[in-house]
Amino acid sequence: MQPIKQVKNLAGKRVLVRVDFNVPVKNGKVVDDFKIQKSLPTIKFLMKQGAKVILVSHLGRPKGVDKKLSLAPVAKVLEKLLKKKVGFVGHAELVSASRSRNKFGMTEQMWGKETGVVLLENIRFLPGEGTNSLIPAKKLASLADVFVLDGFAVAHRDSASVSGVTKFLPSYAGLLLFEEVTSLMNVMEGPKRPLVVMLGGAKVETKIPVLKYFLSKADHVLVGGEIANTYWWAKGGSVGASLIGKKYKKEVLKYCSNKKVILPVDVVVGKENGKDVKVVEVGVKGERLRVKGKEAVYDIGPATVRLFSKYIKGAKTLIWNGAMGRFEQHPYEYGTYALAHLFAARSKGKAYGVCGGGETVEVFKKLNLFQDVDLASTGGGAMLEFLSGKKLPGLEALRPRRLEALRRSLYTFIF
């Protein structure tokens, strides 16, 4: 995987950059510009080199053209961050071009005159993007001389704008992608010990492969959220309306029984609206957990915070994905917030700290703790798949190819 910084003579070149600007938008305004800011170094580097930059991203999961999922608000935020004009290709032009067998046409009016930067409308409006069809991949490739993948968060997608275009263009890693991948590789292959991994949140199916992988790599794995709930339920505990992964009972029982896994010893139970809250002791195998009706486990308790803190304070490498509770609803934020402060304090020169996943990053941002974390990964699903040892299509596509003849034959056939 070659970083774009190593490429010379980019002046005048058209560079197609796949970013991840999948940011929250409400009432036509961007609520959180974290992901946009993370790709600014790559964009500014290309601008400084004199390249024309064509930005490609998705927003949400549209089924066809959906004006509510337009990237137009993102273009406005990008202009403010760059402090210069940014061109924007709207959905009508984009979809119209996708229906033609001709190449995309980029007129001078589409480019930001001051910056040479243009943002295309939501790429998922194009048919064939998600299935990695060669047609949209070919059309995107016809826009540029060089391709750069800078969105680590989409590197696990085998789509036209991620891995498809690499069949037709010289392809490189953006500054953000290169930083995230090299940092994660370091904590996976040569971490300072003790290595402590923290896993929480929902979607137990995405956490199990990571848990399995790190049982052979980590010194300790601190577990909360849906994985812990599922373990207690599988052991016969009463979990009420708590999130559980019934399909993964066997795997959770197997992996959470490992001595490296540290489970909560007490939890905060209550109703979804934050009422009728109480702290409940769990017991060694969840035998004391008795949650009934509409009540559910929504946070870890104070004794668990103290228990987990012992491992965090002794760690030399820390990895965290997934909040320990439903922190969006008061008073279920205390456990997760307490661990975030401990994590950040330990990461200030005493340990290498990596956090990732949408909700985990949101916590650190809310608490203004970004400056104390070594890496706040933009990837949620991509980070989990990478940490579980899976090969990501976007990264695999950036590997140097010996079969250049294959690329040329494909290009000739399609064009």
HUCORBEL-V901350 format. One line per field, one symbol per residue. ss: DSSP state (A for helix, B for strand, O for the rest). A space follows every 50 residues. Layout:
# HUCORBEL-V901350
ss->???
This chain:
# HUCORBEL-V901350
ss->OOBAAAOOOOOOOBBBBBOOOOOOBBOOBBOOOAAAAAOAAAAAAAAAOO OBBBBBOOOOOOOOOOAAAOOAAAAAAAAAAAOOOOBBBOAAAAAAAAOO OOOOOOOAAAOOOOOOBBBBOOAAAOOOOOOOOAAAAAAAAOOOOBBBBO OAAAOOOOOOOOOAAAAOOBBBBOAAAAAAAAAAAAAAAOOOOOBBBBBO OOOAAAAAAAAAAAOOOOOBBBBOAAAAAAAAAAOOOBBOOOOOOAAAAA AAAAAAOOOOBBBOOBBBBBOOOOOOOBBBBOOOOOOOOBBOOOOBBBBB OAAAAAAAAAAAAAOOBBBBBOOOOOOOOOOOOAAAAAAAAAAAAAAOOO OBBBBBOAAAAAAAAAOOOAAAOOBBBOOOAAAAAAAOOOOOAAAAOOOO OOOAAAAAAAAAAAO
